[in-house]
Amino acid sequence: MNYSEPLLRQLTDALSFLGAGFLLGALYTVCGFFRRLLGGGKQATFALDVLFCLLSFAALFGASLALQNGVWRMPSLLAAAAGAAAFWYAIGRLLTPPLDKFAALIRAGIARLFAPLQRLSACLWRGAAAVFRRLKAARKAKAAARAQKTGKRAKKDCKKSKKTRKNTCKTSVNQV
Protein backbone atom coordinates (compact mmCIF):
# COMPACT_ATOMS: atom_id res chain seq x y z
CA MET A 1 0.00 0.00 0.00
CA ASN A 2 1.06 3.52 -0.74
CA TYR A 3 0.42 5.66 2.34
CA SER A 4 2.14 8.74 0.99
CA GLU A 5 -0.64 9.60 -1.48
CA PRO A 6 -3.42 10.27 1.09
CA LEU A 7 -0.91 12.08 3.29
CA LEU A 8 0.15 14.25 0.34
CA ARG A 9 -3.51 14.92 -0.45
CA GLN A 10 -4.18 15.99 3.15
CA LEU A 11 -1.13 18.22 3.17
CA THR A 12 -2.23 19.82 -0.12
CA ASP A 13 -5.72 20.42 1.27
CA ALA A 14 -4.35 21.91 4.48
CA LEU A 15 -2.02 24.26 2.59
CA SER A 16 -4.86 25.21 0.24
CA PHE A 17 -7.12 26.10 3.14
CA LEU A 18 -4.25 27.92 4.81
CA GLY A 19 -3.89 30.01 1.63
CA ALA A 20 -7.65 30.58 1.46
CA GLY A 21 -7.58 31.79 5.05
CA PHE A 22 -4.67 34.08 4.22
CA LEU A 23 -6.75 35.60 1.40
CA LEU A 24 -9.73 35.94 3.73
CA GLY A 25 -7.49 37.87 6.13
CA ALA A 26 -6.62 40.20 3.25
CA LEU A 27 -10.34 40.54 2.46
CA TYR A 28 -11.03 41.47 6.08
CA THR A 29 -8.36 44.17 5.92
CA VAL A 30 -9.94 45.55 2.74
CA CYS A 31 -13.38 45.53 4.40
CA GLY A 32 -11.83 47.38 7.35
CA PHE A 33 -10.47 50.01 4.96
CA PHE A 34 -13.92 50.55 3.44
CA ARG A 35 -15.45 50.67 6.92
CA ARG A 36 -13.10 53.52 7.83
CA LEU A 37 -13.71 55.15 4.46
CA LEU A 38 -17.46 55.16 5.10
CA GLY A 39 -17.02 56.68 8.53
CA GLY A 40 -17.12 53.62 10.75
CA GLY A 41 -20.79 53.97 11.69
CA LYS A 42 -22.90 51.12 12.96
CA GLN A 43 -24.68 50.60 9.64
CA ALA A 44 -21.45 50.54 7.62
CA THR A 45 -19.82 48.16 10.09
CA PHE A 46 -22.82 45.82 10.05
CA ALA A 47 -23.12 45.84 6.25
CA LEU A 48 -19.40 45.19 5.68
CA ASP A 49 -19.28 42.47 8.33
CA VAL A 50 -22.24 40.72 6.71
CA LEU A 51 -20.56 41.07 3.31
CA PHE A 52 -17.33 39.63 4.70
CA CYS A 53 -19.16 36.68 6.28
CA LEU A 54 -21.01 35.91 3.04
CA LEU A 55 -17.84 36.11 0.96
CA SER A 56 -15.95 33.98 3.50
CA PHE A 57 -18.65 31.35 3.47
CA ALA A 58 -18.70 31.33 -0.34
CA ALA A 59 -14.90 31.04 -0.55
CA LEU A 60 -14.67 28.25 2.03
CA PHE A 61 -17.63 26.43 0.49
CA GLY A 62 -16.02 26.65 -2.95
CA ALA A 63 -12.69 25.42 -1.57
CA SER A 64 -14.49 22.60 0.20
CA LEU A 65 -16.27 21.59 -3.01
CA ALA A 66 -13.09 21.73 -5.06
CA LEU A 67 -10.77 19.99 -2.64
CA GLN A 68 -12.92 17.75 -0.45
CA ASN A 69 -16.00 17.00 -2.57
CA GLY A 70 -18.17 19.31 -0.44
CA VAL A 71 -17.34 17.71 2.89
CA TRP A 72 -16.62 20.14 5.70
CA ARG A 73 -13.75 19.00 7.87
CA MET A 74 -12.73 20.72 11.07
CA PRO A 75 -8.97 20.61 10.37
CA SER A 76 -9.59 22.40 7.07
CA LEU A 77 -11.57 25.15 8.77
CA LEU A 78 -8.90 25.44 11.45
CA ALA A 79 -6.27 25.75 8.71
CA ALA A 80 -8.31 28.58 7.15
CA ALA A 81 -8.58 30.30 10.54
CA ALA A 82 -4.82 29.88 11.02
CA GLY A 83 -4.21 31.43 7.59
CA ALA A 84 -6.42 34.43 8.44
CA ALA A 85 -4.64 34.85 11.78
CA ALA A 86 -1.26 34.57 10.05
CA PHE A 87 -2.22 37.34 7.64
CA TRP A 88 -3.52 39.54 10.42
CA TYR A 89 -0.46 39.18 12.64
CA ALA A 90 2.08 39.28 9.80
CA ILE A 91 0.72 41.87 7.36
CA GLY A 92 -2.63 43.17 8.60
CA ARG A 93 -1.19 45.01 11.58
CA LEU A 94 1.36 46.68 9.31
CA LEU A 95 -1.24 47.67 6.70
CA THR A 96 -3.90 49.04 9.06
CA PRO A 97 -2.25 52.37 10.08
CA PRO A 98 -1.38 53.46 6.51
CA LEU A 99 -4.84 52.40 5.32
CA ASP A 100 -6.39 54.45 8.15
CA LYS A 101 -4.44 57.51 7.03
CA PHE A 102 -5.31 56.89 3.39
CA ALA A 103 -9.03 56.55 4.23
CA ALA A 104 -8.88 59.79 6.26
CA LEU A 105 -7.17 61.52 3.34
CA ILE A 106 -9.82 60.33 0.91
CA ARG A 107 -12.63 61.39 3.30
CA ALA A 108 -11.05 64.84 3.65
CA GLY A 109 -10.70 65.15 -0.12
CA ILE A 110 -14.32 64.18 -0.66
CA ALA A 111 -15.42 66.63 2.04
CA ARG A 112 -13.38 69.39 0.40
CA LEU A 113 -14.73 68.49 -3.04
CA PHE A 114 -18.34 68.61 -1.91
CA ALA A 115 -18.02 71.55 0.51
CA PRO A 116 -19.43 74.09 -2.01
CA LEU A 117 -22.41 71.85 -2.64
CA GLN A 118 -22.94 71.44 1.09
CA ARG A 119 -22.82 75.21 1.62
CA LEU A 120 -25.25 75.74 -1.25
CA SER A 121 -27.72 73.22 0.13
CA ALA A 122 -27.45 74.76 3.61
CA CYS A 123 -28.12 78.20 2.12
CA LEU A 124 -31.12 76.89 0.20
CA TRP A 125 -32.51 75.22 3.32
CA ARG A 126 -32.08 78.42 5.33
CA GLY A 127 -33.87 80.37 2.59
CA ALA A 128 -36.69 77.83 2.41
CA ALA A 129 -37.03 77.88 6.19
CA ALA A 130 -37.25 81.68 6.16
CA VAL A 131 -39.96 81.55 3.49
CA PHE A 132 -41.93 79.03 5.54
CA ARG A 133 -41.56 81.17 8.68
CA ARG A 134 -42.86 84.22 6.81
CA LEU A 135 -45.82 82.25 5.44
CA LYS A 136 -46.63 80.94 8.92
CA ALA A 137 -46.43 84.44 10.40
CA ALA A 138 -48.71 85.76 7.63
CA ARG A 139 -51.25 82.99 8.31
CA LYS A 140 -51.17 83.75 12.04
CA ALA A 141 -51.62 87.49 11.40
CA LYS A 142 -54.51 86.79 9.04
CA ALA A 143 -56.15 84.47 11.57
CA ALA A 144 -55.69 87.05 14.34
CA ALA A 145 -57.23 89.77 12.17
CA ARG A 146 -60.14 87.50 11.35
CA ALA A 147 -60.64 86.65 15.04
CA GLN A 148 -60.52 90.32 16.00
CA LYS A 149 -63.02 91.22 13.28
CA THR A 150 -65.48 88.52 14.37
CA GLY A 151 -64.94 89.54 18.03
CA LYS A 152 -65.97 93.14 17.27
CA ARG A 153 -69.01 91.92 15.39
CA ALA A 154 -70.00 89.67 18.31
CA LYS A 155 -69.71 92.59 20.72
CA LYS A 156 -71.99 94.73 18.56
CA ASP A 157 -74.61 92.01 18.37
CA CYS A 158 -74.53 91.47 22.11
CA LYS A 159 -76.93 93.68 24.06
CA LYS A 160 -77.74 93.75 27.70
CA SER A 161 -81.31 93.42 28.57
CA LYS A 162 -82.31 96.00 31.15
CA LYS A 163 -85.06 93.91 32.59
CA THR A 164 -83.17 90.71 33.23
CA ARG A 165 -79.63 92.08 33.40
CA LYS A 166 -78.46 89.11 31.32
CA ASN A 167 -76.52 89.05 28.11
CA THR A 168 -78.61 88.15 25.12
CA CYS A 169 -76.19 87.58 22.26
CA LYS A 170 -76.68 86.20 18.83
CA THR A 171 -73.18 84.86 18.96
CA SER A 172 -71.20 84.52 22.12
CA VAL A 173 -67.77 86.08 22.37
CA ASN A 174 -66.46 82.85 23.89
CA GLN A 175 -67.56 80.85 20.86
CA VAL A 176 -65.39 82.91 18.53
C-alpha positions in Angstrom: 0.0 0.0 0.0 1.1 3.5 -0.7 0.4 5.7 2.3 2.1 8.7 1.0 -0.6 9.6 -1.5 -3.4 10.3 1.1 -0.9 12.1 3.3 0.1 14.2 0.3 -3.5 14.9 -0.4 -4.2 16.0 3.2 -1.1 18.2 3.2 -2.2 19.8 -0.1 -5.7 20.4 1.3 -4.3 21.9 4.5 -2.0 24.3 2.6 -4.9 25.2 0.2 -7.1 26.1 3.1 -4.3 27.9 4.8 -3.9 30.0 1.6 -7.7 30.6 1.5 -7.6 31.8 5.1 -4.7 34.1 4.2 -6.7 35.6 1.4 -9.7 35.9 3.7 -7.5 37.9 6.1 -6.6 40.2 3.3 -10.3 40.5 2.5 -11.0 41.5 6.1 -8.4 44.2 5.9 -9.9 45.5 2.7 -13.4 45.5 4.4 -11.8 47.4 7.4 -10.5 50.0 5.0 -13.9 50.5 3.4 -15.4 50.7 6.9 -13.1 53.5 7.8 -13.7 55.2 4.5 -17.5 55.2 5.1 -17.0 56.7 8.5 -17.1 53.6 10.7 -20.8 54.0 11.7 -22.9 51.1 13.0 -24.7 50.6 9.6 -21.5 50.5 7.6 -19.8 48.2 10.1 -22.8 45.8 10.1 -23.1 45.8 6.2 -19.4 45.2 5.7 -19.3 42.5 8.3 -22.2 40.7 6.7 -20.6 41.1 3.3 -17.3 39.6 4.7 -19.2 36.7 6.3 -21.0 35.9 3.0 -17.8 36.1 1.0 -15.9 34.0 3.5 -18.6 31.4 3.5 -18.7 31.3 -0.3 -14.9 31.0 -0.5 -14.7 28.2 2.0 -17.6 26.4 0.5 -16.0 26.7 -2.9 -12.7 25.4 -1.6 -14.5 22.6 0.2 -16.3 21.6 -3.0 -13.1 21.7 -5.1 -10.8 20.0 -2.6 -12.9 17.7 -0.4 -16.0 17.0 -2.6 -18.2 19.3 -0.4 -17.3 17.7 2.9 -16.6 20.1 5.7 -13.7 19.0 7.9 -12.7 20.7 11.1 -9.0 20.6 10.4 -9.6 22.4 7.1 -11.6 25.2 8.8 -8.9 25.4 11.4 -6.3 25.7 8.7 -8.3 28.6 7.1 -8.6 30.3 10.5 -4.8 29.9 11.0 -4.2 31.4 7.6 -6.4 34.4 8.4 -4.6 34.9 11.8 -1.3 34.6 10.0 -2.2 37.3 7.6 -3.5 39.5 10.4 -0.5 39.2 12.6 2.1 39.3 9.8 0.7 41.9 7.4 -2.6 43.2 8.6 -1.2 45.0 11.6 1.4 46.7 9.3 -1.2 47.7 6.7 -3.9 49.0 9.1 -2.2 52.4 10.1 -1.4 53.5 6.5 -4.8 52.4 5.3 -6.4 54.5 8.1 -4.4 57.5 7.0 -5.3 56.9 3.4 -9.0 56.5 4.2 -8.9 59.8 6.3 -7.2 61.5 3.3 -9.8 60.3 0.9 -12.6 61.4 3.3 -11.0 64.8 3.7 -10.7 65.2 -0.1 -14.3 64.2 -0.7 -15.4 66.6 2.0 -13.4 69.4 0.4 -14.7 68.5 -3.0 -18.3 68.6 -1.9 -18.0 71.6 0.5 -19.4 74.1 -2.0 -22.4 71.8 -2.6 -22.9 71.4 1.1 -22.8 75.2 1.6 -25.2 75.7 -1.2 -27.7 73.2 0.1 -27.5 74.8 3.6 -28.1 78.2 2.1 -31.1 76.9 0.2 -32.5 75.2 3.3 -32.1 78.4 5.3 -33.9 80.4 2.6 -36.7 77.8 2.4 -37.0 77.9 6.2 -37.2 81.7 6.2 -40.0 81.5 3.5 -41.9 79.0 5.5 -41.6 81.2 8.7 -42.9 84.2 6.8 -45.8 82.2 5.4 -46.6 80.9 8.9 -46.4 84.4 10.4 -48.7 85.8 7.6 -51.2 83.0 8.3 -51.2 83.8 12.0 -51.6 87.5 11.4 -54.5 86.8 9.0 -56.1 84.5 11.6 -55.7 87.1 14.3 -57.2 89.8 12.2 -60.1 87.5 11.3 -60.6 86.7 15.0 -60.5 90.3 16.0 -63.0 91.2 13.3 -65.5 88.5 14.4 -64.9 89.5 18.0 -66.0 93.1 17.3 -69.0 91.9 15.4 -70.0 89.7 18.3 -69.7 92.6 20.7 -72.0 94.7 18.6 -74.6 92.0 18.4 -74.5 91.5 22.1 -76.9 93.7 24.1 -77.7 93.8 27.7 -81.3 93.4 28.6 -82.3 96.0 31.1 -85.1 93.9 32.6 -83.2 90.7 33.2 -79.6 92.1 33.4 -78.5 89.1 31.3 -76.5 89.0 28.1 -78.6 88.1 25.1 -76.2 87.6 22.3 -76.7 86.2 18.8 -73.2 84.9 19.0 -71.2 84.5 22.1 -67.8 86.1 22.4 -66.5 82.9 23.9 -67.6 80.9 20.9 -65.4 82.9 18.5 
